[in-house]
Amino acid sequence: MHTVVVETAGTTAEDVLAVSRGTARVTVSADALAAVAAARQVIDDLAAKPDPVYGVSTGFGALAVRHISPELRTQLQRNIVRSHAAGMGPRVEREVVRALMFLRLKTLASGRTGVRPLVVETMAALLNAGITPVVHEYGSLGCSGDLAPLSHCALTLMGEGDAEGPDGVVRPAAELLAEHGIEPVELREKEGLALLNGTDGMLGMLVMACADLARLITSADITAALSLEALLGSEKVLAPELHTIRPHPGQGASAANMLKVLAGSALTGHHQDDAPRVQDAYSIRCAPQVAGAVRDTLDHARLVAGRELAAAVDNPVVLPDGRVESNGNFHGAPVAYVLDFLAIAAADLGSIAERRTDRLLDKNRSHGLPAFLAHDAGVDSGLMIAQYTQAALVSEMKRLAVPASVDSIPSSAMQEDHVSMGWSAARKLRTAVDALTRVVAVELVAATRAVELRGGEPAPATRAVLDAVRAAGVGGPGEDRFLAPDLAAAEAFVRSGGLVAAAETVTGPLA
């Protein structure tokens, strides 16, 4: 079993995915534990002094003006977790909660938060035991950390609240900890606050969205190529020299992908002989420009995610020289912006895919294909309503593209008077990525059917995709049948990476 070692210097996207979506175990390095212990000594020394220090011997947020006496500080830390575990709504997905916990562990192990090594080791033990706290959809404003979501995780660390066991059953956290030999943690000075103050939820969802979108952009390049081929379009617009003179790297990569998929096709360009077209429609001709812009937006999002993965986000923090300083690093704006950027880009990628599907189905624009790709149009409806479903998904994606990060509702008696709404941006991006998967799947169903109806010899990569998609349970042309299972099979094929893998058996690695 793969083991992820947590060091003081942050983590990688690959490690986040291995822990959140995979079966990787987590261990904390000896150097990290030593750094954690050294920072804790600083906090213990401050706690012994009469001077108030935020988070150590004071209240929180708007209540930071109150000095807390030593005999009440354990209760203070316990209370902040209990009171902040105020989430509502549906449960958040297991992979999101595991990413949230792992990323909080990453910051705790940095030696900048002042928690005891015991807290770090117990968080790792929860992850390795497969214990997943119940976290709810609503409760984070993306500022002062993903407070409610992280509080529900901290509650489990204390042996309180509910959690899901490795068997998927939700039970009292105390029972699950006892079964796995994990002692609940009694929090001390600063530790409750340190468990709550981070951008970990929104960052985890950003990392996962980046991984999913990378696969989907390549998938969309493939379906765009198949649609171009089915419409007898010209591959000349994909020539490298045309994209070199507008040197956006993503555009060049998408054009190269499409050109690889279309290599050897006997279908492309035939319209020039028997049905003159000066140019293909934008949804065909400009596919690399749109998908390429999505690629470049994704690259920027990965840059921001990488910086955040290297960060230690808490307030206050223990600096290398021993100072304990308050700060605003918990503000989620950097992450929130790119989450919103990606939702915009995903919506546009879905929009252009839907336009290609519509063109394939319209006999007035499909250059000889039957109406709605039906067996006997009129008796059969073909893929008419599959495009309706796709259009509904795209419409939803456009609504999800409205940025969350431009909103702010002041909280904590105006102490937290500007918030990022990054958690909300992340939640809607997850929905948008799911929708984009389905949109690409519908184009795949339409494009493969259209290529088969067209006849002739498609590109070898197209043939490989056709064979694989049929083997995956997506039926080809014929009389109308119950269509939802075909669409579901296509969605699973795209989601699993099967579409990209099928094309790459011929093309080699695609960008």
C-alpha positions as CSV (number, residue, x, y, z in Angstrom):
1,M,0.0,0.0,0.0
2,H,1.3,3.5,-0.9
3,T,2.3,5.7,2.0
4,V,2.2,9.5,1.9
5,V,4.7,11.1,4.2
6,V,3.8,14.5,5.6
7,E,6.7,16.9,6.0
8,T,6.9,20.5,7.2
9,A,7.1,21.9,3.7
10,G,3.6,21.2,2.5
11,T,2.3,18.5,0.1
12,T,1.5,17.8,-3.5
13,A,-1.7,17.4,-5.5
14,E,-0.8,13.8,-6.2
15,D,-0.6,13.1,-2.5
16,V,-4.0,14.8,-1.9
17,L,-5.6,12.6,-4.5
18,A,-3.9,9.5,-3.2
19,V,-5.3,10.1,0.3
20,S,-8.8,11.5,-0.6
21,R,-9.6,9.2,-3.5
22,G,-7.2,6.3,-3.1
23,T,-6.1,3.9,-0.4
24,A,-2.8,5.6,0.6
25,R,-1.8,5.6,4.3
26,V,-0.5,8.7,6.0
27,T,2.5,9.0,8.2
28,V,4.2,12.1,9.7
29,S,7.9,12.4,9.4
30,A,10.1,12.6,12.5
31,D,11.4,16.0,11.4
32,A,7.8,17.3,11.2
33,L,7.0,15.9,14.6
34,A,10.1,17.6,16.0
35,A,9.0,20.9,14.4
36,V,5.5,20.5,15.9
37,A,6.9,19.9,19.3
38,A,9.2,22.9,19.1
39,A,6.3,25.2,18.2
40,R,4.2,23.7,20.9
41,Q,6.8,24.7,23.5
42,V,6.5,28.3,22.3
43,I,2.7,28.2,22.9
44,D,3.2,26.5,26.4
45,D,5.6,29.3,27.3
46,L,3.1,32.0,26.3
47,A,0.3,30.3,28.0
48,A,2.2,30.4,31.3
49,K,2.6,34.2,31.1
50,P,-0.1,36.7,32.2
51,D,-0.1,38.6,29.0
52,P,-3.1,37.8,26.7
53,V,-2.3,36.2,23.4
54,Y,-5.0,35.7,20.7
55,G,-6.1,32.1,20.4
56,V,-4.0,31.0,23.4
57,S,-5.5,33.0,26.3
58,T,-8.3,35.0,24.7
59,G,-11.7,34.4,23.1
60,F,-12.1,34.3,19.3
61,G,-13.3,36.6,16.6
62,A,-15.3,39.5,18.0
63,L,-14.8,37.9,21.5
64,A,-11.0,38.2,21.3
65,V,-11.1,41.1,23.9
66,R,-11.8,38.7,26.7
67,H,-8.8,37.2,28.6
68,I,-9.4,33.6,29.5
69,S,-8.0,32.3,32.8
70,P,-5.9,29.0,32.7
71,E,-8.6,26.9,34.4
72,L,-11.0,27.7,31.5
73,R,-8.7,27.2,28.5
74,T,-9.4,23.6,27.9
75,Q,-13.1,24.3,28.0
76,L,-12.5,27.2,25.7
77,Q,-10.9,25.0,23.0
78,R,-13.6,22.4,23.4
79,N,-16.3,25.0,23.2
80,I,-15.0,26.6,20.0
81,V,-15.2,23.2,18.2
82,R,-18.7,22.3,19.5
83,S,-20.1,25.8,18.8
84,H,-18.6,26.0,15.3
85,A,-19.7,22.5,14.3
86,A,-22.9,24.1,13.1
87,G,-23.2,22.9,9.5
88,M,-26.5,22.1,7.9
89,G,-27.7,20.5,4.8
90,P,-26.7,17.3,2.9
91,R,-23.5,15.4,3.8
92,V,-20.4,16.4,1.9
93,E,-18.8,13.6,-0.1
94,R,-16.3,11.3,1.6
95,E,-13.4,12.2,-0.7
96,V,-13.9,15.9,0.1
97,V,-13.8,15.3,3.8
98,R,-10.7,13.2,3.5
99,A,-9.0,15.9,1.5
100,L,-10.1,18.4,4.1
101,M,-8.6,16.4,6.9
102,F,-5.4,15.6,5.1
103,L,-4.8,19.2,4.2
104,R,-5.4,20.3,7.7
105,L,-2.9,17.7,8.8
106,K,-0.5,19.1,6.3
107,T,-0.7,22.5,8.0
108,L,-0.6,21.1,11.5
109,A,2.6,19.3,10.6
110,S,4.3,22.5,9.4
111,G,5.4,23.5,12.9
112,R,3.6,26.8,12.5
113,T,0.3,26.1,14.4
114,G,1.4,25.3,17.9
115,V,-0.5,22.1,18.4
116,R,1.0,19.1,20.2
117,P,2.4,16.2,18.2
118,L,-0.5,14.1,19.7
119,V,-3.0,16.1,17.7
120,V,-1.1,15.5,14.5
121,E,-0.7,11.8,15.1
122,T,-4.4,11.4,16.0
123,M,-5.5,13.1,12.8
124,A,-3.3,10.8,10.8
125,A,-4.7,7.8,12.7
126,L,-8.3,8.9,11.8
127,L,-7.4,9.0,8.1
128,N,-5.6,5.6,8.2
129,A,-8.6,4.0,10.1
130,G,-11.0,5.2,7.3
131,I,-13.0,7.2,9.8
132,T,-14.7,10.1,8.0
133,P,-16.5,12.8,10.0
134,V,-20.0,13.8,8.9
135,V,-19.6,17.3,7.3
136,H,-22.5,19.3,6.0
137,E,-22.9,21.4,2.8
138,Y,-23.5,24.7,4.5
139,G,-21.4,26.5,7.2
140,S,-18.3,28.0,5.5
141,L,-17.9,31.5,4.3
142,G,-14.4,30.8,3.1
143,C,-12.8,33.1,5.6
144,S,-11.2,32.5,9.0
145,G,-11.1,29.0,7.5
146,D,-13.7,26.6,6.3
147,L,-15.0,26.9,9.9
148,A,-18.0,24.6,10.2
149,P,-16.6,21.8,8.0
150,L,-13.3,21.8,9.9
151,S,-15.1,21.9,13.2
152,H,-17.1,18.8,12.4
153,C,-13.7,17.1,11.7
154,A,-12.3,18.4,15.0
155,L,-15.4,17.1,16.8
156,T,-14.6,13.6,15.6
157,L,-11.0,14.1,16.9
158,M,-12.5,14.8,20.3
159,G,-14.6,11.7,20.1
160,E,-17.9,13.6,19.7
161,G,-20.5,13.8,16.9
162,D,-21.0,11.4,14.1
163,A,-18.7,9.8,11.6
164,E,-18.7,7.3,8.8
165,G,-16.7,4.1,9.4
166,P,-14.7,2.3,6.8
167,D,-17.8,0.2,6.1
168,G,-19.8,3.3,5.1
169,V,-22.1,3.2,8.1
170,V,-22.5,6.4,10.1
171,R,-22.2,5.9,13.8
172,P,-21.2,7.9,16.9
173,A,-17.5,9.0,16.6
174,A,-16.7,7.7,20.1
175,E,-17.6,4.1,19.1
176,L,-15.5,4.3,15.9
177,L,-12.5,5.6,17.7
178,A,-12.8,3.0,20.4
179,E,-13.0,0.2,17.8
180,H,-9.8,1.4,16.2
181,G,-7.9,2.0,19.4
182,I,-7.8,5.8,19.0
183,E,-7.9,7.9,22.1
184,P,-10.1,11.1,21.8
185,V,-8.0,14.2,22.1
186,E,-8.6,16.7,24.9
187,L,-7.7,20.0,23.3
188,R,-5.4,22.4,25.0
189,E,-4.4,26.1,24.3
190,K,-4.6,27.1,20.7
191,E,-5.4,23.6,19.4
192,G,-9.2,24.1,18.8
193,L,-8.5,27.2,16.8
194,A,-5.6,25.6,14.9
195,L,-8.0,22.8,13.8
196,L,-10.5,25.2,12.3
197,N,-8.5,28.0,10.6
198,G,-7.7,27.0,7.0
199,T,-8.7,26.9,3.4
200,D,-8.5,23.1,3.4
201,G,-12.0,22.3,2.1
202,M,-12.0,24.7,-0.8
203,L,-8.4,23.7,-1.6
204,G,-9.1,20.0,-1.6
205,M,-12.0,20.5,-4.0
206,L,-9.8,22.6,-6.2
207,V,-7.2,19.9,-6.4
208,M,-9.8,17.3,-7.3
209,A,-11.5,19.6,-9.9
210,C,-8.2,20.3,-11.6
211,A,-7.6,16.5,-12.0
212,D,-11.0,15.9,-13.3
213,L,-10.9,18.9,-15.7
214,A,-7.6,17.8,-17.1
215,R,-9.2,14.5,-18.2
216,L,-12.3,16.2,-19.5
217,I,-10.5,18.8,-21.6
218,T,-8.7,16.0,-23.4
219,S,-12.0,14.1,-23.7
220,A,-13.6,17.1,-25.3
221,D,-10.7,17.4,-27.8
222,I,-11.5,13.8,-28.8
223,T,-15.2,14.3,-29.2
224,A,-14.6,17.6,-31.1
225,A,-12.4,15.7,-33.5
226,L,-15.1,13.0,-33.9
227,S,-17.7,15.7,-34.6
228,L,-15.5,17.4,-37.1
229,E,-15.0,14.1,-38.9
230,A,-18.7,13.2,-38.9
231,L,-19.5,16.6,-40.4
232,L,-16.8,16.2,-43.1
233,G,-15.0,19.2,-41.7
234,S,-11.6,20.4,-42.6
235,E,-8.7,19.4,-40.4
236,K,-6.5,22.1,-42.1
237,V,-7.5,24.6,-39.3
238,L,-5.6,22.4,-36.9
239,A,-2.2,22.8,-38.6
240,P,0.6,23.7,-36.1
241,E,1.7,26.7,-38.1
242,L,-1.7,28.3,-37.6
243,H,-1.5,28.0,-33.8
244,T,2.1,29.0,-33.6
245,I,1.2,32.5,-34.7
246,R,-1.2,32.8,-31.8
247,P,1.0,31.2,-29.1
248,H,-1.4,30.3,-26.4
249,P,0.0,27.0,-25.2
250,G,-3.4,25.4,-24.4
251,Q,-4.7,26.2,-27.9
252,G,-1.7,24.5,-29.5
253,A,-2.1,21.5,-27.3
254,S,-5.8,21.0,-28.1
255,A,-5.2,21.5,-31.9
256,A,-2.4,18.9,-31.7
257,N,-4.7,16.4,-29.9
258,M,-7.4,16.8,-32.5
259,L,-4.9,16.4,-35.3
260,K,-3.6,13.2,-33.8
261,V,-7.1,11.8,-33.4
262,L,-8.0,12.6,-37.1
263,A,-4.8,11.3,-38.6
264,G,-5.5,8.9,-41.5
265,S,-9.2,9.8,-41.8
266,A,-10.8,9.4,-45.2
267,L,-13.8,11.6,-44.2
268,T,-12.3,15.0,-43.4
269,G,-12.4,17.7,-46.0
270,H,-14.8,16.0,-48.4
271,H,-17.2,19.0,-48.3
272,Q,-14.8,20.9,-50.5
273,D,-15.6,18.6,-53.4
274,D,-19.3,18.0,-53.3
275,A,-20.9,20.6,-51.0
276,P,-18.7,23.7,-51.0
277,R,-18.1,25.4,-47.7
278,V,-15.7,28.2,-47.4
279,Q,-15.3,27.6,-43.6
280,D,-16.6,25.3,-41.0
281,A,-18.8,26.7,-38.2
282,Y,-17.2,28.2,-35.2
283,S,-18.1,25.3,-32.9
284,I,-15.9,23.1,-35.2
285,R,-13.3,25.5,-36.4
286,C,-12.7,27.2,-33.1
287,A,-12.7,24.1,-30.9
288,P,-8.9,24.4,-30.1
289,Q,-9.2,28.0,-29.2
290,V,-12.0,27.4,-26.7
291,A,-10.6,24.2,-25.2
292,G,-7.1,25.8,-25.2
293,A,-8.3,28.7,-23.2
294,V,-9.8,26.2,-20.7
295,R,-6.4,24.5,-20.5
296,D,-4.6,27.8,-19.8
297,T,-7.1,28.7,-17.1
298,L,-6.5,25.3,-15.6
299,D,-2.8,25.8,-15.6
300,H,-3.3,29.1,-13.7
301,A,-5.5,27.3,-11.2
302,R,-2.9,24.6,-10.7
303,L,-0.3,27.3,-10.0
304,V,-2.5,28.8,-7.3
305,A,-3.2,25.4,-5.9
306,G,0.5,24.6,-5.7
307,R,1.2,27.7,-3.8
308,E,-1.6,26.9,-1.3
309,L,-0.4,23.3,-1.0
310,A,3.0,24.7,0.2
311,A,1.4,27.1,2.7
312,A,0.8,26.9,6.4
313,V,-2.6,28.6,6.9
314,D,-3.6,29.4,10.5
315,N,-4.1,32.4,12.8
316,P,-2.1,33.1,14.8
317,V,1.0,31.4,13.6
318,V,4.3,30.5,15.2
319,L,7.1,32.1,13.2
320,P,10.6,30.6,12.9
321,D,12.0,33.2,15.3
322,G,9.5,32.2,18.0
323,R,7.1,35.1,17.5
324,V,3.4,34.3,17.6
325,E,1.6,36.7,15.2
326,S,-1.9,37.2,14.0
327,N,-2.5,37.4,10.3
328,G,-5.1,37.2,7.5
329,N,-3.7,34.3,5.6
330,F,-6.8,32.3,6.1
331,H,-8.7,34.5,3.7
332,G,-9.8,32.3,0.8
333,A,-9.7,34.9,-2.1
334,P,-6.8,33.3,-4.0
335,V,-8.5,29.9,-4.1
336,A,-12.0,31.3,-4.5
337,Y,-11.1,33.3,-7.6
338,V,-9.6,30.3,-9.5
339,L,-12.6,28.1,-8.5
340,D,-14.8,30.6,-10.1
341,F,-12.6,30.9,-13.2
342,L,-12.8,27.2,-13.7
343,A,-16.6,27.2,-13.4
344,I,-16.7,29.8,-16.2
345,A,-14.2,27.9,-18.4
346,A,-16.1,24.6,-17.8
347,A,-19.4,26.2,-18.8
348,D,-17.9,27.5,-22.1
349,L,-16.4,24.1,-22.9
350,G,-19.8,22.5,-22.3
351,S,-21.5,25.2,-24.4
352,I,-19.4,24.6,-27.5
353,A,-19.8,20.8,-27.2
354,E,-23.5,21.2,-27.1
355,R,-23.4,23.3,-30.3
356,R,-21.5,20.6,-32.1
357,T,-24.1,18.0,-31.0
358,D,-26.9,20.2,-32.2
359,R,-25.2,20.5,-35.6
360,L,-24.8,16.8,-35.9
361,L,-28.6,16.3,-35.3
362,D,-29.9,19.0,-37.6
363,K,-30.3,17.7,-41.2
364,N,-30.0,21.2,-42.6
365,R,-26.5,21.6,-41.2
366,S,-25.1,18.1,-40.9
367,H,-24.2,17.7,-44.6
368,G,-26.2,14.6,-45.4
369,L,-26.7,12.9,-42.0
370,P,-30.3,11.8,-41.2
371,A,-32.4,14.1,-39.0
372,F,-31.6,13.6,-35.3
373,L,-29.4,10.6,-36.4
374,A,-32.6,8.6,-36.3
375,H,-33.1,5.3,-38.0
376,D,-36.4,6.4,-39.6
377,A,-37.0,10.0,-38.8
378,G,-40.6,10.7,-37.8
379,V,-41.1,7.1,-36.6
380,D,-37.9,7.4,-34.6
381,S,-36.8,10.4,-32.7
382,G,-33.1,9.4,-32.6
383,L,-31.0,11.5,-30.3
384,M,-33.4,14.5,-30.2
385,I,-34.0,14.4,-26.5
386,A,-30.4,13.4,-25.6
387,Q,-29.6,16.9,-26.9
388,Y,-32.4,18.4,-24.8
389,T,-30.7,16.8,-21.8
390,Q,-27.4,18.1,-22.8
391,A,-28.8,21.6,-23.3
392,A,-30.4,21.5,-19.8
393,L,-27.0,20.6,-18.4
394,V,-25.3,23.4,-20.2
395,S,-27.9,25.9,-19.0
396,E,-27.2,24.7,-15.4
397,M,-23.5,25.2,-16.0
398,K,-24.0,28.7,-17.1
399,R,-25.9,29.5,-13.9
400,L,-23.1,27.8,-11.9
401,A,-20.6,30.1,-13.7
402,V,-21.9,33.1,-11.8
403,P,-19.0,33.8,-9.4
404,A,-19.4,33.2,-5.7
405,S,-16.2,35.1,-4.9
406,V,-17.8,38.5,-5.7
407,D,-20.2,38.1,-2.8
408,S,-19.5,38.8,0.8
409,I,-21.8,38.7,3.9
410,P,-20.2,40.2,7.0
411,S,-20.2,38.0,10.1
412,S,-18.9,37.8,13.7
413,A,-20.3,41.2,14.7
414,M,-18.5,42.9,11.7
415,Q,-15.1,41.6,12.8
416,E,-15.1,39.3,9.8
417,D,-16.5,42.0,7.5
418,H,-15.2,40.6,4.2
419,V,-15.3,36.9,3.3
420,S,-14.3,35.0,0.2
421,M,-17.2,32.5,-0.3
422,G,-14.6,30.1,-1.5
423,W,-16.3,27.0,-0.2
424,S,-19.4,28.0,-2.1
425,A,-17.3,28.4,-5.3
426,A,-15.9,25.0,-4.7
427,R,-19.2,23.3,-4.2
428,K,-20.7,24.7,-7.4
429,L,-17.6,23.9,-9.4
430,R,-18.0,20.2,-8.4
431,T,-21.5,20.3,-9.8
432,A,-20.2,22.0,-12.9
433,V,-17.5,19.3,-13.4
434,D,-20.1,16.6,-13.1
435,A,-22.3,18.3,-15.6
436,L,-19.5,18.7,-18.0
437,T,-18.8,15.0,-17.9
438,R,-22.3,14.3,-19.0
439,V,-22.2,17.0,-21.7
440,V,-19.1,15.4,-23.2
441,A,-20.7,12.0,-22.9
442,V,-23.7,13.1,-25.0
443,E,-21.5,14.6,-27.7
444,L,-19.6,11.2,-27.7
445,V,-22.9,9.3,-28.2
446,A,-23.9,11.6,-31.1
447,A,-20.5,11.8,-32.8
448,T,-19.9,8.1,-32.7
449,R,-23.3,7.4,-34.1
450,A,-22.8,10.0,-36.8
451,V,-19.5,8.6,-37.9
452,E,-21.0,5.2,-38.2
453,L,-24.0,6.5,-40.2
454,R,-21.7,8.5,-42.5
455,G,-19.9,5.4,-43.7
456,G,-16.5,5.5,-45.2
457,E,-13.2,5.0,-43.4
458,P,-12.8,7.0,-40.2
459,A,-9.4,7.7,-38.6
460,P,-7.8,4.7,-36.9
461,A,-8.1,6.5,-33.5
462,T,-11.8,7.1,-34.2
463,R,-12.2,3.4,-35.0
464,A,-10.5,2.6,-31.6
465,V,-12.9,4.9,-29.8
466,L,-15.9,3.4,-31.6
467,D,-14.9,-0.1,-30.7
468,A,-14.3,0.8,-27.0
469,V,-17.5,2.8,-26.6
470,R,-19.6,0.0,-28.0
471,A,-17.8,-2.5,-25.7
472,A,-18.6,-0.2,-22.8
473,G,-22.3,-0.6,-23.5
474,V,-23.2,2.4,-25.6
475,G,-25.3,1.2,-28.5
476,G,-24.9,2.4,-32.1
477,P,-27.4,3.4,-34.8
478,G,-30.8,1.7,-35.0
479,E,-34.4,1.9,-34.1
480,D,-35.3,3.9,-31.0
481,R,-34.7,2.2,-27.7
482,F,-34.5,3.1,-24.0
483,L,-31.8,5.7,-24.3
484,A,-30.9,6.5,-20.7
485,P,-28.7,3.4,-20.2
486,D,-26.7,4.3,-23.2
487,L,-26.1,7.8,-21.9
488,A,-25.2,6.5,-18.5
489,A,-22.7,4.1,-20.0
490,A,-21.2,6.9,-22.0
491,E,-20.9,9.0,-18.9
492,A,-19.1,6.2,-17.0
493,F,-16.8,5.7,-20.0
494,V,-15.8,9.4,-20.0
495,R,-15.6,9.7,-16.2
496,S,-13.3,6.7,-15.9
497,G,-10.8,8.0,-18.5
498,G,-11.8,5.2,-20.9
499,L,-12.4,7.6,-23.8
500,V,-8.9,9.1,-23.5
501,A,-7.3,5.6,-23.0
502,A,-9.1,4.3,-26.2
503,A,-7.8,7.1,-28.4
504,E,-4.3,6.9,-26.9
505,T,-4.0,3.2,-28.1
506,V,-3.6,4.7,-31.5
507,T,-2.4,8.3,-31.0
508,G,0.0,7.7,-28.1
509,P,-0.1,10.1,-25.2
510,L,-2.4,13.1,-25.7
511,A,-2.0,16.4,-23.9
